[in-house]
Amino acid sequence: MIIRNMIYLDNAATTRVKPEAADFVRAFMTAEYFNIGASYPQAAALAARAGEARKAIAETVGARRDELYFTGSATEANNMVLRGAIRAKNKTLLLTAGEHASVYNTAQSLKAAYTVKIAPLRADGRVDTDRLSDAVDENAALVSVIHVNNETGAVNDIAAICRAVKAKNKNCLFHSDGVQAFGKLPVNVRESGIDFYTVSGHKIGAPKGIAALYVRKGVYLNPLITGGGQESGMRAGTENVPGIMGLYRALQVTGNGFCHFDNGFCHSERSEESRPITVNRQLSTVNLKAVRLREILSDGGLKLKFNGGDTFLKSDASEGIMGNQSPYITSVSVVGLKAETLSNLCAERGVVIGLGSACAASKEGNRVLAAMNLARSEIDGNIRISLCADTTDEEIERAAKVILECAKELLDNKVKSNDK
């Protein structure tokens, strides 16, 4: 069912493909549709374009072209790391209670081969870094810490955590699921010292079916999918060129890409120094919208609990990036209501919001919120409102009003029903 003038605020689940990216991709499905593994000139020319796009995408996270491998999804990339990075059995795989299901559930499936340890969360949704560090010993082979939690928007300082892990065991590998940070927060994987970093296209306006994994040069990773040797032998299967080009174009449109295409080739249009300023400017804009959203909801007369960090990320010229909460994700519990009922009523009135992770939305309870020690009533009433760079001030105002109206209507109906 399509509702006119719909306000879509479930961008952490997926985003609308940028019209510019959709238009750009069409040519690579209908005109330049060659298999870039072929040897004829047309395929070689297309391979060169895809290579330049790879370089531009890699540079947005501070990586080199030969350190970025394309995959079909972030779930696949996360599985590549967890299943392929540890070279010996009976080693320890350490992760947090706040990981995405593609990390958390994959780790559970590996318990027969490895010791799996789970570091707890703080009340604000970030990992308890002291407890995680205490769990790192000489047997630790891989640590995985999500960058921005997909349920709450809580931000982990992966650079600091990585340094702490490597200080205790220099041979321990470090992975971060960066799906909710990619294209939204400044990221430099090489400066952070991490070994693996996962990104995804459909969270930032690119088509579904394209993601990528950063693998630090010199780090061993056993391929998950073998076959024809594509992606330098790291991931077999004919490359999804339309997806690659769509991801490139989405980054360019949002202002986070380095390059533009001219006659089929990529040319630098921003320096390394200027790129973070663009990301920061977008971050600051979304931050203002998130603050306004919280203000309206807080003044609505409902019993609410905001989950995640208490300070939205923002850019300061002297201090850099500060805060512990992504403004792109607002997790809030409406105490006394069932979140699914509220979400459905809001959707009927043209406002689409989420119920936490789309990968777990149909299941009872919420593993991440439970790890934050939320009460059952807070978990049951939890909704996730996730913005994108294109969310307007008007949409924030109107959506918040609809959410409040629907919540009050449901609470009033609940009171009337109890009085009967």
Secondary structure, DSSP 8 states (H G I E B T S, - for coil): ---TT-EEEBTTT-----HHHHHHHHHHHHTS---TTS-SHHHHHHHHHHHHHHHHHHHTTT--GGGEEEES-HHHHHHHHHHHS--STT-EEEEETT--HHHHHHHHHTTTTSEEEEE-B-TTSSB-HHHHHHH--TTEEEEE--SB-TTT-BB--HHHHHHHHHHH-TT-EEEEE-TTTTTTS---HHHHT-SEEEEESTTTTS-TT-EEEEE-TT-----SS-SS-TGGGTS-S---HHHHHHHHHHHHHTT--SEEEETTEEEE-S-TTTHHHHHHHHHHHHHHHHHHHHHHHHTTS--EEEES-SSB-EEETTTEEE-SB-TTEEEEEETTS-HHHHHHHHHHTTEEEB-S-TTTTTSSS-HHHHHTT--HHHHHTEEEEE--TT--HHHHHHHHHHHHHHHHHHHHHHHHHHH-
